[in-house]
Amino acid sequence: MDQNLAAEENIFVVNEKSEKNRYQIENERLAKTHWLSDYARDIFFTMREQEKRRLPMYFLSPQIDERQKMLELLQMVAKTHKLSRCALHLGMYYMDRFSDHYKIRVDKLSLVALTCLHIAAQIENTDAFIPRYSEMNQLVRNAYTAFEYKAVERKLLCFLNFELVRPTTASFVELFACSFLTRCDFAAYTRMLDDFERNQNLHPYQRYGSFEQMLASLAQLLLRMADYTLTIFRFANEPPSLLAAACIAAVRQVSGVKRWSGYLIGLTAYTEAQVEPFIEVIAGYHFYQTIQPICEISSSGQESNQNLSSPDSGFEQSLTESTDLVVSDEVVSVGVGTYNIITVQMQDSRASEAQTNLKRSRIEDNGETQPALKQAKVDYEPID
């Protein structure tokens, strides 16, 4: 009897989370995709079909100026609790679509963002260590109650119609990360460096000792490129598979490898002409992130621009130091007699009007004055 009990305990034992850095976790996650090689194409085509069912963005959110702060908050929470990159991207997908249809109180934006990430973590994370709401709540000074998290969770699930599995740019990038570089690319890259050193005595790019070393280095850069697409808001309606292909081309371009090839056409199902409009945007953003720390050091005494911070540029430090991003110490509770924190729902006429111009430019892109939003219909819902 004791042996049976011990066997049962061994079956359901969950080991303590080991302390690993982010790169170890990412490498282990990518390594787990090798066993999918026989089914990779089937998975790819299934993801291509699923991405067609992603909800469109109309860029009508009244809180659109707060999006960058919410992204930095989710990046900090994901890094603190070691959530996967796919969970972060899926959480931002939920957040973008939900805020595009509802007006949310400013002091409740963090509540909605954390709920989106919690749901996404349950979809994307493969381990059992998904943070509880109480653990995530500590990062915002315990500003919300469990009742509020559950109320927002119900609202989100109903809004998404429980269709929670949607591929993101990170999903496709992780699928391609172990195969976007070939040994032929490594051989051509090595010959190019030899020619530069022999003829011009130059070292324009980094030299790698082996193909595996080069693949590991460029795969990490590819993952960072995928994160850049979260900040470039005008990419919100582009297919994630196309953005992933553009990230691959951008990584190869900035690393000195031939940008595109027939092999990549077969791998991603996109031609160079299709990904070219996005390459320079992503590569330019990477260049800005590369020189930003140098500019910050050289310009002492001046405030640095934190609006374009990436997951590797110290966002968590700026987040904790910024009082605007952390909610107040006062705990706001929701009682039976109060109203839903989601207070205003956009009229359907606005959404139908926006469908005619899904890819219209934002104010920052064209410099024009933004048209005034139409009157919204107030729809108060008492919480059960």
Disulfide bonds with the S-S distance in Angstrom:
none
